[in-house]
Amino acid sequence: MGRPVKFKDAIYQSASRLFGEKGLDATSIRQIAELAGVSEAALYRHWDGKMDLAWEVFRSGLSDLYDNLHAHVSPDLGPYDAIRSAVECFYRLFDDNYRLFSFVLLHQHDLWSRMDETEKSPVKFWFELMARYADGLPAPEANQPDVIAAITLGIVLQPAVAAVYGRPQPPMMPQSELVARAVCRVIHVRDERLGT
């Protein structure tokens, strides 16, 4: 029984790497199998095809990010610290597993439709985090918490998208304070330590 699990992990790791490097469309089942050192038939023993494998890589990346957010953004943190911790979770994944983050970030539109309410969603986590502070917003922003959450998530993700294309240069973790402050400005949250 050890061999199939070993092969499955090798296939998963190879797919994650190739999807991140080449993209979903430019990656073939044959390339994944070759990199994993298995036959194409071995891949089909675990997944129905490339899209099922891509979905598993995508879902796993989102789940890992969600688990990190859940572990590091505790409800007892103040607003600035909670936001900064969340930004750090996003950027830690980017820095630690650039290929996976790139794949998830750049192919979310291809695979997001498979998400359901039972999936661990970092987007849902972010929207709930922003909802904590919506009451403190002036009108009309206070009446549009989902729009504010979408805007602020864009502030977090867009620098990472730009980094995929070379500007800014990775790593992203050193940018987390700057990005957290930008989010805080939008939702009128002050960094109490600095009085800003």
ZATOR-451384 format. One record per residue (C-alpha): residue in one letter; x, y, z. Coordinates in steps of 0.25 Angstrom, whole numbers, always signed. Layout:
% ZATOR-451384
+------+-------+-------+-------+
! rest !     u !     v !     w !
+------+-------+-------+-------+
!    A !     X !     Y !     Z !
...
+------+-------+-------+-------+
//
This chain:
% ZATOR-451384
+------+-------+-------+-------+
! rest !     u !     v !     w !
+------+-------+-------+-------+
!    M !    +0 !    +0 !    +0 !
!    G !   +12 !    +9 !    +2 !
!    R !   +15 !   +11 !   -13 !
!    P !    +2 !   +16 !   -17 !
!    V !    +2 !   +27 !    -7 !
!    K !   +17 !   +30 !   -10 !
!    F !   +13 !   +31 !   -25 !
!    K !    +1 !   +40 !   -22 !
!    D !    +9 !   +50 !   -14 !
!    A !   +20 !   +50 !   -25 !
!    I !    +9 !   +53 !   -35 !
!    Y !    +3 !   +64 !   -27 !
!    Q !   +16 !   +71 !   -24 !
!    S !   +19 !   +70 !   -39 !
!    A !    +6 !   +76 !   -43 !
!    S !    +7 !   +87 !   -33 !
!    R !   +21 !   +90 !   -38 !
!    L !   +17 !   +90 !   -53 !
!    F !    +4 !   +97 !   -51 !
!    G !   +11 !  +108 !   -44 !
!    E !   +22 !  +109 !   -54 !
!    K !   +15 !  +107 !   -67 !
!    G !    +0 !  +109 !   -64 !
!    L !   -11 !  +100 !   -65 !
!    D !   -13 !  +101 !   -80 !
!    A !    +1 !   +98 !   -83 !
!    T !    +3 !   +86 !   -74 !
!    S !    +0 !   +73 !   -79 !
!    I !    -3 !   +60 !   -72 !
!    R !    +9 !   +54 !   -79 !
!    Q !   +18 !   +65 !   -74 !
!    I !   +13 !   +63 !   -59 !
!    A !   +15 !   +48 !   -60 !
!    E !   +29 !   +49 !   -66 !
!    L !   +33 !   +59 !   -55 !
!    A !   +27 !   +50 !   -44 !
!    G !   +34 !   +37 !   -50 !
!    V !   +21 !   +30 !   -52 !
!    S !   +12 !   +25 !   -64 !
!    E !    +0 !   +33 !   -68 !
!    A !    -8 !   +21 !   -64 !
!    A !    -3 !   +23 !   -50 !
!    L !    -8 !   +37 !   -50 !
!    Y !   -22 !   +33 !   -55 !
!    R !   -23 !   +23 !   -43 !
!    H !   -24 !   +35 !   -34 !
!    W !   -30 !   +46 !   -42 !
!    D !   -40 !   +46 !   -53 !
!    G !   -32 !   +56 !   -61 !
!    K !   -24 !   +68 !   -61 !
!    M !   -35 !   +77 !   -56 !
!    D !   -38 !   +68 !   -44 !
!    L !   -23 !   +68 !   -41 !
!    A !   -23 !   +83 !   -42 !
!    W !   -35 !   +85 !   -33 !
!    E !   -28 !   +77 !   -23 !
!    V !   -16 !   +85 !   -23 !
!    F !   -24 !   +98 !   -23 !
!    R !   -33 !   +93 !   -12 !
!    S !   -21 !   +89 !    -4 !
!    G !   -14 !  +102 !    -5 !
!    L !   -27 !  +110 !    -1 !
!    S !   -28 !  +100 !   +11 !
!    D !   -14 !  +102 !   +15 !
!    L !   -16 !  +117 !   +15 !
!    Y !   -29 !  +117 !   +22 !
!    D !   -22 !  +108 !   +33 !
!    N !   -11 !  +118 !   +35 !
!    L !   -21 !  +130 !   +35 !
!    H !   -29 !  +122 !   +46 !
!    A !   -16 !  +119 !   +54 !
!    H !   -10 !  +133 !   +54 !
!    V !   -22 !  +143 !   +53 !
!    S !   -28 !  +141 !   +67 !
!    P !   -41 !  +148 !   +71 !
!    D !   -33 !  +155 !   +83 !
!    L !   -24 !  +162 !   +74 !
!    G !   -26 !  +177 !   +72 !
!    P !   -31 !  +182 !   +58 !
!    Y !   -17 !  +186 !   +53 !
!    D !   -10 !  +173 !   +58 !
!    A !   -21 !  +164 !   +52 !
!    I !   -20 !  +171 !   +39 !
!    R !    -5 !  +170 !   +39 !
!    S !    -5 !  +155 !   +43 !
!    A !   -15 !  +152 !   +32 !
!    V !    -6 !  +159 !   +22 !
!    E !    +6 !  +152 !   +27 !
!    C !    -1 !  +139 !   +25 !
!    F !    -4 !  +142 !   +11 !
!    Y !   +11 !  +146 !    +8 !
!    R !   +17 !  +135 !   +16 !
!    L !   +10 !  +125 !    +7 !
!    F !   +15 !  +133 !    -5 !
!    D !   +29 !  +133 !    +0 !
!    D !   +29 !  +118 !    +5 !
!    N !   +23 !  +112 !    -7 !
!    Y !   +23 !  +122 !   -19 !
!    R !   +19 !  +112 !   -29 !
!    L !    +6 !  +108 !   -21 !
!    F !    +2 !  +122 !   -18 !
!    S !    +4 !  +126 !   -32 !
!    F !    -4 !  +115 !   -37 !
!    V !   -16 !  +118 !   -27 !
!    L !   -15 !  +133 !   -30 !
!    L !   -14 !  +132 !   -45 !
!    H !   -24 !  +121 !   -47 !
!    Q !   -35 !  +124 !   -37 !
!    H !   -45 !  +128 !   -48 !
!    D !   -43 !  +114 !   -55 !
!    L !   -46 !  +106 !   -42 !
!    W !   -54 !  +115 !   -32 !
!    S !   -67 !  +110 !   -38 !
!    R !   -64 !   +96 !   -31 !
!    M !   -64 !  +103 !   -17 !
!    D !   -75 !  +100 !    -8 !
!    E !   -79 !  +104 !    +6 !
!    T !   -71 !   +93 !   +12 !
!    E !   -58 !   +97 !    +6 !
!    K !   -48 !  +105 !   +15 !
!    S !   -48 !  +118 !    +8 !
!    P !   -38 !  +129 !   +11 !
!    V !   -47 !  +139 !    +4 !
!    K !   -58 !  +136 !   +13 !
!    F !   -49 !  +137 !   +25 !
!    W !   -44 !  +151 !   +20 !
!    F !   -58 !  +156 !   +17 !
!    E !   -62 !  +152 !   +32 !
!    L !   -49 !  +159 !   +37 !
!    M !   -53 !  +171 !   +30 !
!    A !   -68 !  +170 !   +35 !
!    R !   -62 !  +172 !   +49 !
!    Y !   -59 !  +186 !   +46 !
!    A !   -70 !  +190 !   +37 !
!    D !   -78 !  +197 !   +48 !
!    G !   -67 !  +207 !   +50 !
!    L !   -67 !  +211 !   +35 !
!    P !   -74 !  +224 !   +32 !
!    A !   -86 !  +224 !   +23 !
!    P !   -87 !  +220 !   +11 !
!    E !   -76 !  +210 !   +13 !
!    A !   -82 !  +204 !   +26 !
!    N !   -94 !  +199 !   +17 !
!    Q !   -85 !  +192 !    +7 !
!    P !   -76 !  +183 !   +15 !
!    D !   -75 !  +173 !    +4 !
!    V !   -70 !  +183 !    -6 !
!    I !   -60 !  +188 !    +5 !
!    A !   -55 !  +174 !    +7 !
!    A !   -53 !  +172 !    -8 !
!    I !   -45 !  +185 !    -9 !
!    T !   -36 !  +182 !    +3 !
!    L !   -34 !  +167 !    -2 !
!    G !   -29 !  +174 !   -15 !
!    I !   -20 !  +182 !    -7 !
!    V !   -14 !  +170 !    -1 !
!    L !   -13 !  +161 !   -14 !
!    Q !   -10 !  +171 !   -25 !
!    P !    +5 !  +173 !   -20 !
!    A !    +6 !  +158 !   -20 !
!    V !    +1 !  +157 !   -35 !
!    A !   +11 !  +168 !   -38 !
!    A !   +22 !  +160 !   -32 !
!    V !   +19 !  +148 !   -40 !
!    Y !   +22 !  +157 !   -52 !
!    G !   +34 !  +163 !   -45 !
!    R !   +30 !  +176 !   -39 !
!    P !   +32 !  +176 !   -27 !
!    Q !   +43 !  +166 !   -25 !
!    P !   +40 !  +155 !   -16 !
!    P !   +40 !  +152 !    -4 !
!    M !   +27 !  +158 !    +0 !
!    M !   +28 !  +157 !   +15 !
!    P !   +35 !  +170 !   +16 !
!    Q !   +24 !  +177 !   +10 !
!    S !   +13 !  +172 !   +20 !
!    E !   +14 !  +184 !   +29 !
!    L !   +12 !  +194 !   +17 !
!    V !    +1 !  +186 !   +11 !
!    A !    -6 !  +184 !   +25 !
!    R !    -5 !  +199 !   +27 !
!    A !   -12 !  +202 !   +13 !
!    V !   -23 !  +192 !   +17 !
!    C !   -25 !  +200 !   +30 !
!    R !   -26 !  +213 !   +24 !
!    V !   -37 !  +208 !   +15 !
!    I !   -45 !  +203 !   +27 !
!    H !   -41 !  +214 !   +36 !
!    V !   -33 !  +206 !   +46 !
!    R !   -22 !  +212 !   +54 !
!    D !    -8 !  +205 !   +58 !
!    E !    -9 !  +209 !   +72 !
!    R !    +5 !  +206 !   +74 !
!    L !    +9 !  +217 !   +65 !
!    G !    -3 !  +226 !   +66 !
!    T !    -6 !  +225 !   +51 !
+------+-------+-------+-------+
//
